[in-house]
Amino acid sequence: MLGITLTEAVGYLASLVLMISFLMKNINTLRIVNSTGCLLFVIYGFMLATSWPIIISNAFILGVNIFYLTKHFRAN
């Protein structure tokens, strides 16, 4: 294998998804992809024997994304 743990793999995947989200031109697509990255970071935070700074910040961003996506889709 590559010599990385499952925890590290989840962290790298979360980082990659988050970086990809910022390449999106459509704000709703950005929020959906960014939410996926944030969710992966929350999982990663728990896998690191509960890293609260990672969990709290990404859970907050995930909540903001969900709020605005819900607001957008209810308006349409």
Secondary structure by P-SEA (a helix, b strand, c coil): cccccaaaaaaaaaaaaaaaaaacccaaaaaaaaaaaaaaaaaaaaaaccaaaaaaaaaaaaaaaaaaaaaaaaac
